[in-house]
Amino acid sequence: MAGSLAFALPPGTGTSFSRAAVVPAPALGPRPSAGGVGQGGGGRWGFPLSLALAAVHVRAAHGRGRAEAARRRATGREQQVLPFVDSASGREVVLIASVHFNPRSVEKAAAVTRRLARQEELAAVVLESCPSRWAKVEELQQPGSLWRLLLDNEMQAAEDEAKAVGRAVVLGDQRIEDLSTDIKAAGQEALEDLGSFPEGWFRTFAEIWDGALTLLGRKAKAKGGSDALGLWDFADPALVFGFLVAVPRYLLSTALKAPALLLAVLAFFTLYALLPANLLGDVLVFLIEAVMLRVILSVLLRDRDLILARSIRQTAASARDPGTVVAVLGAAHCNGVKRHLESASMEESESAL
């Protein structure tokens, strides 16, 4: 469970976006008479049908051309890097799948952002953080300080590269104040559902199953969607050994910035240890883990996936500079965020939750 929290706990606020207008195709006009133009080319419908097919072909070719142009700008698919095209804006998005505070993730975020900046293909950077959390980061981990060295992280690494070339840095995550409220509400709902058998239990396990499929990238992809983050991305020796540094950094950062959270986690594991080693204890452990999994997979992951995707899409649509939007996210968010952004509309993606 601690591993799940390390991936899921937040390091800004998503905002809404407008749909692209749909332009109707022009009317074909009256059909020609039997002896009119096009009769010899497939009957009286031949000419207008040919025009319609040509128009569809041109529009499809234009769409493919724009998408392919974006893909040609893409950073190549590599471990922990997911390049694709946002279906709404046609702009390339590159997700950096990070393990927070892992030196390999720090290196990857800096390298990809720097490479795009040097190619003059960097439009903006979106970070998985919010104003309240980021204010604490900037206050404690100032450039050149001891804390910055001890708590070096992928988000500040990407921010440094973006600011060096004057590109926008966007805080794209949910406000921590709103997240805390949502966690409490979801936890209360999950506890109430435990007392509602079988309907409440079904809702709990349905949410856990849905969240697990999203996390593993097994939910249906958007049409034309590319590959998802998988085990291959983590078969990276530098990333694996980086956990030896990431875990102490994560605990130290939590102790300094959110001591109440760390105390709550310690209290939870203490309670765990005190449970009786019998059937009753096993049942209590099962119920506690079911509630925790439901909250983590729904509020901390699924709901924030949508918020992060909205922020990235709005940034892609409004960025002044041409090129790619880089988003530095916890690895657990990447498949869900990518699925939302490859969908035709965020509303359609949200209804599939």
C-alpha positions in Angstrom: 0.0 0.0 0.0 2.9 2.3 0.7 4.1 1.8 -2.8 0.6 2.8 -4.1 0.7 6.0 -2.0 4.2 6.8 -3.4 2.8 6.8 -6.9 -0.6 8.3 -6.2 -0.2 11.0 -3.6 -0.2 14.5 -5.2 2.8 16.6 -5.8 -2.9 22.6 -9.5 -6.1 23.1 -10.5 -7.6 21.9 -13.8 -9.7 24.3 -15.7 -12.4 23.8 -18.3 -11.9 24.0 -22.0 -14.1 24.8 -24.9 -15.1 22.3 -27.6 -13.9 22.9 -31.1 -16.8 23.9 -33.4 -18.1 21.3 -35.8 -18.6 22.7 -39.3 -21.3 21.0 -41.3 -20.5 19.8 -44.8 -22.0 21.9 -47.6 -25.2 20.6 -49.2 -24.7 18.8 -52.5 -27.6 20.6 -54.2 -30.2 19.1 -56.5 -29.4 15.9 -58.2 -28.9 16.0 -62.0 -31.5 14.6 -64.3 -31.1 11.2 -66.0 -29.4 12.8 -69.0 -27.4 15.2 -67.0 -23.7 15.4 -66.2 -22.3 12.3 -64.6 -24.8 9.8 -66.2 -22.0 8.0 -68.0 -19.8 7.9 -64.8 -22.0 5.6 -62.7 -25.6 7.0 -63.1 -27.2 10.2 -62.1 -25.6 10.1 -58.6 -22.1 9.6 -59.9 -21.0 13.3 -60.0 -22.3 14.5 -56.6 -21.2 11.2 -55.0 -17.7 11.6 -56.4 -17.6 15.2 -55.1 -18.7 13.9 -51.6 -16.1 11.2 -51.6 -13.4 13.6 -52.7 -14.3 16.0 -50.0 -14.2 13.3 -47.4 -10.9 12.1 -48.7 -9.4 15.6 -48.6 -10.6 16.2 -45.1 -9.3 12.8 -43.9 -5.9 13.5 -45.6 -5.7 16.9 -44.0 -6.5 15.4 -40.5 -3.9 12.7 -41.1 -1.4 15.2 -42.3 -1.8 17.4 -39.2 -1.5 14.4 -36.9 1.5 13.0 -38.8 3.2 16.4 -38.6 2.7 16.4 -34.9 4.1 12.9 -34.6 7.1 13.8 -36.6 7.8 16.4 -33.9 7.4 13.8 -31.2 10.1 12.6 -28.9 10.6 9.0 -29.8 8.9 6.4 -27.6 11.3 5.3 -24.9 11.1 4.0 -21.4 8.9 6.3 -19.2 8.2 8.6 -22.1 4.8 8.6 -23.8 4.5 10.8 -26.9 1.1 11.2 -28.7 -1.2 13.8 -30.2 -4.0 15.5 -28.3 -7.1 14.8 -30.3 -8.7 18.2 -29.6 -5.8 20.5 -30.4 -3.7 18.4 -32.8 -0.7 19.3 -30.7 1.8 16.8 -29.5 1.9 15.9 -25.8 4.7 14.1 -24.1 4.1 12.5 -20.8 7.1 11.9 -18.5 6.1 8.9 -16.3 7.9 9.6 -13.1 8.6 8.0 -9.8 8.7 11.0 -7.5 12.2 11.9 -6.3 13.8 9.1 -8.3 17.1 10.2 -9.8 16.3 8.5 -13.0 13.0 10.4 -13.3 14.8 13.6 -12.5 17.3 12.9 -15.3 14.5 11.8 -17.8 12.4 14.9 -17.2 15.3 17.3 -17.6 16.7 15.5 -20.7 13.4 15.3 -22.6 12.5 18.9 -21.8 16.0 20.2 -22.7 16.1 18.3 -26.0 12.7 19.8 -27.1 13.9 23.2 -26.0 17.1 23.0 -28.0 15.0 21.9 -31.1 12.8 24.9 -30.5 9.9 22.4 -30.2 8.9 23.1 -26.5 5.6 25.0 -26.1 5.0 24.6 -22.3 5.5 22.3 -19.3 2.6 21.0 -17.1 3.5 19.8 -13.6 1.5 17.5 -11.3 1.2 20.1 -8.6 -1.0 22.9 -7.3 -0.3 26.5 -6.1 -0.4 25.5 -2.4 2.0 22.6 -2.7 4.3 24.4 -5.2 4.6 27.4 -2.9 6.1 25.0 -0.2 8.4 23.5 -2.7 9.8 26.9 -3.9 10.1 28.1 -0.3 12.0 25.1 0.9 13.9 23.9 -2.1 15.4 27.1 -3.5 18.0 26.8 -6.3 21.5 26.1 -4.9 20.2 25.3 -1.4 21.0 22.1 0.6 17.3 21.1 0.6 17.2 21.4 -3.2 20.1 19.0 -3.4 18.6 16.6 -0.8 15.1 16.7 -2.3 16.0 17.0 -6.0 13.0 16.1 -8.1 11.7 15.7 -11.6 9.3 18.7 -11.5 11.8 21.3 -10.6 14.2 19.8 -13.1 11.7 20.2 -15.9 10.8 23.7 -14.6 14.4 24.8 -14.8 14.7 23.7 -18.4 11.5 25.4 -19.4 12.3 28.7 -17.7 15.8 28.8 -19.2 14.1 29.2 -22.6 11.2 31.4 -21.5 8.5 28.7 -21.8 5.3 28.6 -19.6 5.2 26.3 -16.6 1.6 25.3 -15.6 0.5 23.8 -12.3 -2.1 21.3 -13.6 -3.2 19.3 -10.6 -6.2 19.6 -8.2 -5.9 22.0 -5.3 -4.8 20.1 -2.2 -7.6 21.7 -0.3 -10.2 20.3 -2.7 -8.4 16.9 -2.8 -8.5 16.6 1.0 -12.3 17.3 1.0 -12.8 14.7 -1.8 -10.8 12.0 0.1 -12.9 12.5 3.2 -16.1 12.3 1.3 -15.0 9.2 -0.6 -13.8 7.5 2.5 -17.2 8.1 4.2 -19.1 6.8 1.2 -16.9 3.7 1.1 -17.5 3.0 4.8 -21.2 3.5 4.4 -21.2 1.1 1.4 -19.6 -1.6 3.6 -22.9 -1.6 5.6 -25.0 -1.9 2.5 -24.7 -5.5 1.3 -24.7 -6.5 -1.5 -25.3 -3.2 -3.4 -22.6 -1.2 -1.5 -20.1 -4.0 -1.8 -20.7 -4.3 -5.5 -20.1 -0.5 -5.9 -16.8 -0.8 -3.9 -15.4 -3.6 -6.0 -16.6 -2.1 -9.3 -14.7 1.1 -8.5 -11.6 -0.9 -7.5 -11.8 -3.0 -10.7 -12.4 0.1 -12.9 -9.5 1.9 -11.3 -7.1 -1.1 -11.6 -7.9 -1.4 -15.4 -7.2 2.3 -15.9 -3.9 2.0 -13.9 -2.7 -0.9 -16.0 -3.8 0.7 -19.3 -6.3 -2.1 -20.0 -9.3 0.1 -20.5 -10.5 0.6 -24.1 -8.2 3.0 -25.9 -9.5 5.9 -28.0 -9.7 5.2 -31.7 -6.2 5.4 -33.1 -4.7 5.4 -29.6 -1.1 4.3 -29.3 0.5 2.1 -26.7 0.2 2.5 -23.0 2.7 2.6 -20.1 3.7 -1.0 -19.2 6.2 -3.2 -17.4 8.8 -2.5 -20.1 8.9 1.1 -19.0 10.0 0.1 -15.5 12.5 -2.6 -16.6 15.2 0.1 -16.3 18.0 -0.7 -13.8 18.7 3.0 -13.2 15.0 3.5 -12.2 15.0 0.3 -10.0 18.1 1.3 -8.1 16.8 4.8 -7.9 14.1 3.7 -5.4 16.9 3.5 -2.8 17.1 7.3 -3.1 13.5 8.0 -3.9 11.9 6.4 -0.8 14.0 8.3 1.8 13.5 11.5 -0.2 9.7 11.0 -0.3 9.5 10.3 3.4 11.7 13.3 4.2 9.6 15.6 1.9 6.4 14.4 3.5 7.7 14.9 7.0 8.8 18.5 6.2 5.7 19.6 4.2 2.9 17.4 5.5 3.8 16.0 8.9 0.1 15.3 9.7 -0.1 13.0 6.7 3.0 11.1 7.7 1.6 10.7 11.3 -1.7 9.4 9.9 0.2 6.8 7.8 2.2 5.7 10.8 -0.9 5.4 12.9 -2.5 3.3 10.2 0.3 0.8 10.1 0.4 0.7 13.9 -3.3 -0.2 13.9 -2.6 -2.8 11.3 0.0 -4.4 13.6 -2.3 -4.4 16.5 -5.1 -6.3 14.8 -5.6 -9.9 16.1 -4.0 -12.7 14.1 -7.2 -14.6 13.6 -10.2 -14.8 11.2 -11.7 -11.6 12.6 -8.4 -9.7 12.1 -8.2 -11.0 8.5 -11.7 -9.8 7.8 -10.9 -6.4 9.2 -7.7 -6.1 7.2 -9.7 -7.1 4.0 -12.3 -4.4 4.6 -9.8 -1.7 5.5 -7.8 -2.5 2.3 -11.0 -2.4 0.2 -11.9 1.1 1.5 -8.3 2.3 1.0 -8.0 0.9 -2.5 -11.4 2.4 -3.5 -10.3 5.9 -2.3 -6.8 5.7 -3.9 -8.0 4.3 -7.3 -11.0 6.7 -7.5 -10.1 10.0 -5.9 -6.3 10.0 -5.9 -6.0 8.5 -9.4 -9.1 8.3 -11.6 -10.5 11.7 -10.7 -7.2 13.5 -10.8 -6.4 11.8 -14.2 -9.3 13.8 -15.6 -8.3 17.0 -13.9 -4.7 16.7 -15.2 -5.9 15.8 -18.7 -8.1 18.9 -18.7 -5.2 21.1 -17.7 -2.9 19.6 -20.4 -5.6 20.0 -23.1 -6.2 23.6 -22.1 -2.5 24.3 -22.2 -2.1 22.6 -25.6 -5.0 24.8 -26.9 -3.8 28.1 -25.5 0.0 27.9 -25.5 1.5 30.8 -27.4 4.6 29.0 -28.6 4.5 26.2 -31.2 5.6 22.7 -30.4 5.1 20.1 -27.7 3.5 20.3 -24.3 5.5 18.2 -21.8 3.7 17.0 -18.8 5.6 15.6 -15.8 3.3 13.2 -13.9 3.5 10.4 -11.5 3.7 7.1 -13.5 0.3 5.9 -12.1 -1.5 8.8 -13.8 -0.1 8.4 -17.3 -2.3 5.8 -18.9 -5.5 7.4 -17.6 -4.4 10.9 -18.7 -3.4 9.6 -22.1 -6.7 7.9 -22.7 -8.6 11.1 -21.9 -6.5 13.2 -24.3 -6.8 10.7 -27.1 -10.6 10.7 -26.8 -12.7 12.8 -29.1 -13.9 15.0 -26.2 -13.3 15.1 -22.5 -17.0 14.8 -21.8 -17.1 11.5 -23.8 -14.0 10.3 -21.9 -15.5 11.3 -18.6 -18.8 9.4 -19.3 -16.8 6.2 -19.7 -15.6 6.3 -16.1 
